[in-house]
């Protein structure tokens, strides 16, 4: 029996998904596509949703990277992480 496709009103818009939700749904999409059994149109719809979920995960990860770089950059600007000056002063 082929996997049941969720009704359109049961599907959360991708823009509203957090990282973990998008990742978990992407895992389900990949497993479902690997199992096969869907007709071509359903497979294509699922593939497209998987691509969108993947992009959403990347957006979340990029946002996290920027936040980390911002924190590290502000720490570095404060002199907290500037080890080069300490090294130069010792020599």
N, C-alpha and C positions, 0 to 999 in steps of 0.2 A: 504494500500500500504506500503510495507516494506521500511525502511529508505534506502536512496541511499548511496552506498559505494563509497568513493572518489577514483578516478583513482590514480594509484600508483605514477604518476608523479605530482599529486596535493598534495602529502603528504610530509611535511617537515621532514627531518631526525631529530630524537629525540635529537641527540647530539647538534643540532643547536638551540634548543628551550630554551628560557629563562624560568624562574620559572612560571611567569604568563601565558605564552603561553602553557606550558605543563599542568599546573593546569586546564586551561580553556578547553583544548582538552580532558583531563581526565574526566572532568565533562560531556562533550558531549558523550564520550565513555560509561560512566556508565549509563547515561539516555537512550542511544540507546539500550544497552544490557537489561536494565530493561523493555523497551517497547516490546522487543521480535520481532519476525517477520523475523529475519535473519536465513538463513540456517546454519547448523552446522559449515561448513568451515568458513563462514564469521564471525560467532560468535566467533570462536576460534581465528581467525586473530585479531578481535577487542579486545578480551580479552588479547592477547599477547601484543598488542600495549598499552593497558591500563596498564599492568604490567610494561612495559618499561617506560611509562610516569610517573608512580608512582615512579619508581627508579630514574628518572631524577629529579623529584621534591625533593626527599630525598637528592640527591647530592647537589642541590642548597641550601637546608636548612642546610645541614651539613657544606657546605662552609661558609654560613652566621654565623653559630654557632662558627666556628673556627676563623673567623674574629673578632667576638665580644669578644671571649675569649682572643684573641691576644691583642686586644686593652685594655681590662680590665687587662690583665696580665702585659702589659707594663706600664699602669697607676699605678698598684699596686707596680711594681718594682721601680717606681720613688718616691714612698712614698705618692702619692696623695690620695690613698684610704686606707692607713694603719692606721685604727682607733685604733688598739690594742695597739700600742706604746703610743698614746696619753692617752689612758685609764690608762695604767700602770704608766705613769708619774704623773698622778693626784693623785694616791693612794699611 
